[in-house]
Amino acid sequence: GGIWPRTAAVVAATALAVGLVPELANASEAFDPAPPATSIGKGVLVDGNGVIFPIVEDLPGGRIVTTPCAVEIVYEEGRYLDQVDVVLDAGHGGPETGSVGANGLVERDLNLVVALLAEQKLEALGHSVELTRRNDLHMPIRQRAAIANALSPRAFVSIHHNGGALRRSNDPGVETFHQVDSTESRRLAGLL
């Protein structure tokens, strides 16, 4: 039970998305064209540990950003970044474990490993990538959305390994969600 019936399929889907399968070797075809300039966010600051702080407002003496716990502070450190091709969201984190497999494998940890591997593959294909989290950090859903909106990515992919099936199944499954009115989003979901 647990996350295992779906894990292989999600890992396989991730392999497809990052170009490990010839049909998707040119992963850029799966993305929307670059967003119009009017949709570009204010950007983010990324600290030395890879923690991302979405910028809320620029001030003469610093920038107002939101922290991972969604508190606004003045912050002026870190690397400025205003746009990427892909934002990968490693689901759960911190006290939010997600599903736990029969052998104790925790979804939040597996999600992060898959996101880091997908990042390597996408960067090798020439795409700019940022992760919503790079360590075991609690990240509220609003903060994940703030990061994605601030970076105006061509694709946002949230990685999960769901569990909770009522009965064991030998047929793995994959779920994808996409924007309803976007043919490009629907296409990327189908490719994943």
C-alpha positions in Angstrom: 0.0 0.0 0.0 1.2 3.5 0.8 3.0 5.3 -1.9 4.5 2.3 -3.7 1.9 1.5 -6.3 2.3 5.0 -7.8 6.0 5.7 -7.1 7.4 3.9 -10.2 4.9 5.6 -12.4 5.7 9.1 -11.0 9.4 8.5 -11.3 8.9 7.3 -14.9 6.8 10.4 -15.6 9.6 12.5 -14.2 12.1 10.7 -16.4 9.9 11.5 -19.4 9.6 15.1 -18.4 13.4 15.6 -18.1 14.2 14.1 -21.5 15.4 10.6 -20.4 13.0 9.2 -23.0 13.7 10.0 -26.7 10.2 11.2 -27.4 10.8 14.1 -25.0 14.5 14.8 -25.7 13.6 18.3 -26.7 11.7 19.2 -23.5 11.4 22.9 -24.5 8.7 21.9 -27.0 6.4 21.1 -24.0 6.6 24.6 -22.6 4.5 27.7 -23.4 6.3 30.4 -25.3 7.9 33.0 -23.0 5.3 34.9 -21.0 4.6 38.5 -22.1 6.6 41.2 -20.3 3.5 42.3 -18.4 3.2 39.0 -16.5 6.8 39.0 -15.2 6.9 39.1 -11.4 9.1 41.2 -9.1 11.6 38.4 -8.8 13.1 36.6 -5.8 16.2 36.7 -3.6 17.9 33.3 -3.2 20.1 32.9 -0.1 23.3 30.8 0.2 21.3 27.8 1.3 18.9 28.0 -1.7 16.0 29.4 0.3 13.9 31.6 -1.9 12.4 34.9 -0.8 9.8 36.3 -3.2 10.1 40.1 -3.5 7.0 42.0 -2.5 8.3 45.6 -2.9 11.6 47.4 -3.7 12.6 50.0 -1.1 15.6 52.4 -1.2 17.2 50.6 1.8 16.3 47.0 0.9 13.5 44.8 -0.4 10.4 43.6 1.3 10.3 39.8 0.9 8.2 37.0 2.2 10.0 34.2 4.2 9.2 30.5 3.9 6.8 31.0 6.8 5.0 33.8 4.8 6.2 36.6 7.1 7.2 39.9 5.4 10.7 41.2 6.2 13.2 43.6 4.8 16.0 41.6 3.2 18.8 42.6 0.8 21.1 39.5 0.7 21.3 36.7 -1.7 21.2 36.3 -5.5 18.5 38.2 -7.4 16.5 36.2 -9.9 13.6 37.4 -11.9 12.6 34.7 -14.3 13.3 31.0 -15.0 12.1 28.4 -17.5 10.9 25.9 -14.9 9.9 26.0 -11.3 10.0 22.5 -9.7 8.0 22.2 -6.5 9.1 19.3 -4.2 5.8 18.7 -2.4 5.5 18.7 1.4 8.5 19.4 3.6 9.3 20.0 7.3 6.5 18.6 9.5 4.4 17.8 6.4 5.6 14.3 5.6 3.1 13.4 3.0 2.6 9.7 2.4 4.9 7.1 4.2 5.7 3.8 2.5 5.6 0.5 4.2 9.4 0.6 4.6 9.3 4.1 6.1 10.2 6.1 3.0 8.7 9.5 3.4 7.1 11.3 0.5 8.6 14.7 1.3 12.1 13.2 1.0 11.4 11.4 -2.2 9.7 14.5 -3.8 12.9 16.5 -3.1 15.2 13.8 -4.6 13.1 13.6 -7.7 13.0 17.4 -8.0 16.8 17.7 -7.6 17.3 14.9 -10.3 14.8 16.6 -12.6 16.6 19.9 -12.1 20.0 18.4 -13.2 18.4 16.9 -16.3 16.6 20.0 -17.3 19.7 22.2 -16.8 21.7 19.7 -18.9 19.1 20.4 -21.7 19.8 24.1 -21.3 16.8 25.2 -19.2 16.9 27.5 -16.2 15.4 25.9 -13.2 14.6 26.9 -9.6 13.1 24.7 -6.8 10.6 26.0 -4.3 12.7 24.2 -1.6 16.1 22.5 -1.6 16.0 21.0 1.9 13.6 19.7 4.4 11.8 23.0 4.9 8.2 23.7 5.7 6.7 25.7 2.7 3.1 26.8 2.8 1.2 26.5 -0.5 0.8 30.3 -0.7 4.6 30.7 -0.5 5.0 28.1 -3.3 2.6 30.1 -5.4 4.4 33.4 -4.6 7.7 31.9 -5.7 6.2 30.7 -9.0 4.4 34.0 -9.6 7.5 36.0 -8.8 9.6 34.0 -11.3 7.1 33.8 -14.2 8.2 30.3 -15.3 7.2 28.8 -18.6 6.3 25.6 -16.6 5.5 24.9 -13.0 5.6 21.3 -11.9 4.7 20.2 -8.4 6.1 16.7 -7.6 4.1 14.4 -5.3 4.0 10.6 -4.7 0.5 10.1 -3.4 -0.7 7.3 -1.2 -3.8 6.4 0.6 -5.3 3.9 -1.9 -8.1 1.9 -0.3 -6.7 -1.4 -1.6 -3.4 -2.6 -3.1 -3.1 -2.4 -6.9 -0.6 -3.8 -9.4 -1.5 -1.0 -11.9 0.5 2.1 -11.1 -1.1 5.4 -11.9 -0.2 9.0 -12.5 -2.2 12.1 -11.9 -1.6 15.4 -13.7 -3.4 18.7 -13.3 -3.2 21.5 -15.7 -4.8 24.9 -16.4 -8.2 24.3 -17.9 -8.1 26.9 -20.6 -4.5 26.4 -21.7 -3.8 24.0 -24.6 0.0 24.3 -23.8 -0.6 23.4 -20.1 -2.8 20.4 -21.2 -0.1 19.3 -23.6 2.6 19.4 -20.9 0.4 17.5 -18.5 -0.2 14.8 -21.2 3.6 14.6 -21.8 4.3 14.2 -18.1 
